[in-house]
Amino acid sequence: MGVQDAFPRGEGSALVLTEYSSAVLNNGLGRWAIALAAARRASNGDKLVARSWALAELVESAARLEEWDVGAEALRQLTERTQASGTSWALGTEARARALLSQGPEADRLYRTAVEQLSECRMNAHLARAHLVYGEWLRRENRRVDARDQLRRAHDLFVHMGAAAFAERARNELLATGETVRKRTPDTALDLTPQESLIASLARDGKTNQEIGAELFISPRTVEWHLRKVFAKLAIGSRRELRDTPLDAGATAAYT
């Protein structure tokens, strides 16, 4: 059953979204051929915004498979829609797709544009993917320090939102740069006791052990003891890292 055949029966929307989801998942897992086939099927219908989403997936999978003609045609169709929209999300998505088909300084410029544009909207999943593909490109260019920065950002965002496949892909890329990454889950911060969570929150706000102790009626030594447990559970080693660690729904990874 094709997408076009499904529309007269009222099944087109569900089928397109299913194929689009498959394309996203398999791009995350690095199963490029499966992702390309799913993205092609999802982009066959012309009645859903998911078609535009699928075109971006088609560009990525085509680029990975070096199907340059397929990628170029998908980019052409995507650009018609993104330029008409003009939003930060649309322009960032276009820049990311265009970068995947580019080389050298032009690719670098486009990846930066994608990150900048997607940073201005609330589509964190797309921002994380921009950091990811930029980091992958930087690693292939032997710019390991720059690659690690982008890949860390991607990994932390994916972990925070629970996107396991993409988080693992970012983690593997970080490992390829020579960096050790401890696996994390979005529930890590939930392992903290109420007392540890409170002390961690106060420490994140910049309060000293003495100030925290005075507020909670405990000794600075007890505060320090709790913070050591917090650092161990979150796999971090300093207050600076604690400031960058979400305590409400997840935690960043530990990098060495």
C-alpha positions as CSV (number, residue, x, y, z in Angstrom):
1,M,0.0,0.0,0.0
2,G,1.4,3.4,-1.1
3,V,0.9,6.7,0.6
4,Q,-1.1,8.1,-2.4
5,D,-3.3,5.0,-2.3
6,A,-4.0,5.6,1.4
7,F,-5.4,9.1,1.1
8,P,-8.7,8.3,-0.5
9,R,-9.4,5.9,2.3
10,G,-8.6,8.5,4.9
11,E,-5.4,6.6,6.0
12,G,-2.8,8.9,4.4
13,S,-2.1,11.0,7.5
14,A,-1.4,8.1,9.8
15,L,0.7,6.3,7.2
16,V,2.8,9.4,6.4
17,L,3.5,10.0,10.1
18,T,4.4,6.4,10.6
19,E,6.9,6.4,7.7
20,Y,8.3,9.7,8.9
21,S,8.8,8.4,12.4
22,S,10.5,5.3,11.0
23,A,12.8,7.6,9.0
24,V,13.8,9.6,12.1
25,L,14.3,6.5,14.2
26,N,16.5,4.8,11.6
27,N,18.5,7.9,10.9
28,G,19.2,8.0,14.6
29,L,20.3,4.3,14.6
30,G,22.5,4.8,11.5
31,R,20.3,2.5,9.4
32,W,20.6,4.8,6.4
33,A,19.0,2.6,3.7
34,I,15.9,1.9,5.8
35,A,15.7,5.6,6.7
36,L,15.9,6.6,3.1
37,A,13.2,4.2,2.0
38,A,10.9,5.4,4.8
39,A,11.6,9.0,4.1
40,R,10.8,8.5,0.4
41,R,7.5,6.9,1.2
42,A,6.6,9.7,3.7
43,S,7.5,12.4,1.2
44,N,5.1,11.0,-1.5
45,G,2.1,12.7,-0.1
46,D,1.5,16.4,-0.7
47,K,-1.2,17.1,2.0
48,L,0.8,17.1,5.2
49,V,3.5,19.2,6.8
50,A,5.2,15.9,7.5
51,R,6.2,15.9,3.9
52,S,8.6,18.7,4.6
53,W,9.9,16.9,7.7
54,A,10.4,13.8,5.7
55,L,12.4,15.7,3.1
56,A,15.0,16.7,5.7
57,E,15.3,13.0,6.7
58,L,15.7,12.0,3.1
59,V,18.5,14.5,2.6
60,E,20.4,13.1,5.6
61,S,20.0,9.4,4.7
62,A,20.9,10.2,1.1
63,A,24.0,12.1,2.1
64,R,25.2,9.2,4.3
65,L,24.6,6.7,1.4
66,E,26.3,9.1,-1.1
67,E,23.1,9.2,-3.1
68,W,23.9,12.8,-4.1
69,D,21.2,13.1,-6.8
70,V,18.5,11.9,-4.4
71,G,19.7,14.3,-1.7
72,A,19.9,17.3,-4.1
73,E,16.3,16.8,-5.3
74,A,15.0,16.4,-1.8
75,L,16.9,19.6,-0.8
76,R,15.4,21.5,-3.7
77,Q,11.9,20.5,-2.7
78,L,12.7,21.3,1.0
79,T,14.1,24.7,0.1
80,E,10.8,25.7,-1.7
81,R,9.0,25.2,1.6
82,T,11.6,26.6,4.0
83,Q,12.1,29.8,2.0
84,A,8.3,30.3,1.9
85,S,8.1,29.8,5.6
86,G,11.1,31.9,6.7
87,T,11.0,30.8,10.3
88,S,14.1,30.1,12.3
89,W,13.1,26.4,12.5
90,A,12.6,26.2,8.7
91,L,15.8,28.1,7.8
92,G,17.8,26.1,10.4
93,T,16.5,22.8,9.0
94,E,17.4,23.9,5.5
95,A,20.9,25.0,6.5
96,R,21.5,21.6,8.2
97,A,20.3,19.7,5.2
98,R,22.3,21.9,2.8
99,A,25.4,21.4,5.0
100,L,25.1,17.6,4.7
101,L,25.5,17.9,1.0
102,S,28.4,20.5,1.2
103,Q,32.1,20.4,1.8
104,G,34.9,22.5,3.2
105,P,34.3,26.0,4.5
106,E,30.9,26.2,3.0
107,A,29.8,23.2,5.0
108,D,31.3,24.7,8.2
109,R,29.4,28.0,7.6
110,L,26.1,26.1,7.0
111,Y,26.4,24.0,10.1
112,R,27.0,27.1,12.1
113,T,24.0,28.8,10.5
114,A,21.9,25.7,11.4
115,V,22.9,25.8,15.0
116,E,22.3,29.6,15.2
117,Q,18.9,29.5,13.6
118,L,17.7,26.5,15.6
119,S,18.9,28.0,18.8
120,E,16.3,30.8,18.3
121,C,13.4,28.4,18.4
122,R,12.1,25.9,20.9
123,M,12.7,22.8,18.7
124,N,15.4,21.3,20.9
125,A,15.4,18.0,19.1
126,H,16.3,19.7,15.8
127,L,18.9,21.8,17.6
128,A,20.5,18.7,19.1
129,R,20.6,17.0,15.7
130,A,22.3,20.1,14.2
131,H,25.0,19.8,16.9
132,L,25.3,16.1,16.2
133,V,25.8,16.3,12.5
134,Y,28.1,19.3,12.9
135,G,30.2,17.4,15.4
136,E,30.3,14.3,13.2
137,W,31.6,16.5,10.3
138,L,34.2,18.2,12.5
139,R,35.5,14.8,13.6
140,R,35.9,13.7,10.0
141,E,37.8,16.9,9.4
142,N,40.1,15.9,12.3
143,R,39.0,18.9,14.4
144,R,38.6,16.9,17.5
145,V,38.4,19.6,20.1
146,D,35.7,21.5,18.1
147,A,33.9,18.2,17.5
148,R,33.8,17.3,21.1
149,D,32.1,20.6,22.0
150,Q,29.3,20.0,19.5
151,L,28.9,16.3,20.3
152,R,28.7,17.0,24.1
153,R,26.0,19.5,23.5
154,A,24.1,17.0,21.3
155,H,24.5,14.2,23.7
156,D,23.3,16.2,26.7
157,L,20.3,17.4,24.9
158,F,19.4,13.9,23.6
159,V,19.8,12.4,27.1
160,H,17.7,15.1,28.6
161,M,14.8,14.5,26.2
162,G,15.1,10.7,26.3
163,A,16.2,10.3,22.7
164,A,18.2,7.1,23.3
165,A,19.1,6.2,19.7
166,F,20.5,9.7,18.9
167,A,22.2,9.9,22.4
168,E,24.0,6.6,21.7
169,R,25.0,7.9,18.2
170,A,26.4,11.0,19.8
171,R,28.1,9.0,22.5
172,N,29.8,6.7,19.9
173,E,31.0,9.8,18.0
174,L,32.5,11.2,21.2
175,L,34.2,7.8,21.9
176,A,35.7,8.1,18.4
177,T,37.3,11.4,19.3
178,G,39.1,9.6,22.2
179,E,36.7,10.9,24.9
180,T,35.2,8.6,27.5
181,V,31.5,9.0,28.0
182,R,29.5,7.3,30.8
183,K,26.1,6.2,29.8
184,R,23.3,8.3,31.3
185,T,19.5,8.1,31.4
186,P,16.9,10.9,31.9
187,D,16.0,9.4,35.3
188,T,19.4,9.9,36.9
189,A,18.5,13.0,38.9
190,L,15.5,11.1,40.2
191,D,18.0,9.0,42.2
192,L,18.7,11.9,44.5
193,T,17.1,12.0,47.9
194,P,14.9,15.0,48.7
195,Q,17.7,16.4,50.9
196,E,20.3,15.9,48.2
197,S,18.1,17.5,45.6
198,L,17.5,20.5,47.9
199,I,21.2,20.9,48.6
200,A,22.1,20.5,45.0
201,S,19.6,23.2,44.0
202,L,21.0,25.6,46.5
203,A,24.6,24.8,45.4
204,R,23.6,25.4,41.8
205,D,22.4,28.9,42.8
206,G,25.9,29.7,44.0
207,K,25.5,29.4,47.7
208,T,28.4,28.3,49.8
209,N,28.4,25.3,52.1
210,Q,28.2,27.6,55.1
211,E,25.2,29.5,53.6
212,I,23.4,26.2,52.7
213,G,24.1,24.9,56.2
214,A,22.7,28.0,57.8
215,E,19.6,27.8,55.7
216,L,18.9,24.1,56.4
217,F,20.2,24.1,60.0
218,I,23.0,21.6,59.3
219,S,26.7,21.9,59.5
220,P,28.9,22.8,56.5
221,R,30.6,19.4,56.9
222,T,27.2,17.7,56.4
223,V,26.5,19.8,53.4
224,E,29.8,18.7,51.9
225,W,29.0,15.1,52.6
226,H,25.7,15.4,50.8
227,L,27.3,17.2,47.8
228,R,29.9,14.4,47.5
229,K,27.0,11.9,47.2
230,V,25.2,14.2,44.6
231,F,28.4,14.5,42.5
232,A,28.8,10.7,42.6
233,K,25.2,10.0,41.5
234,L,25.3,12.6,38.7
235,A,28.8,11.6,37.6
236,I,30.2,15.1,37.9
237,G,33.1,16.5,39.8
238,S,32.5,20.2,40.5
239,R,30.0,22.9,41.3
240,R,30.6,24.3,37.8
241,E,29.4,21.0,36.3
242,L,26.5,21.0,38.7
243,R,25.3,24.4,37.3
244,D,25.1,22.8,33.9
245,T,23.2,19.7,35.1
246,P,19.4,19.7,34.9
247,L,18.0,18.4,38.2
248,D,14.3,18.4,37.2
249,A,14.1,15.7,34.5
250,G,17.6,14.4,33.7
251,A,21.3,14.9,33.9
252,T,24.2,15.5,31.6
253,A,26.9,12.9,30.9
254,A,30.3,12.7,32.5
255,Y,33.1,13.3,30.0
256,T,36.8,12.6,30.6
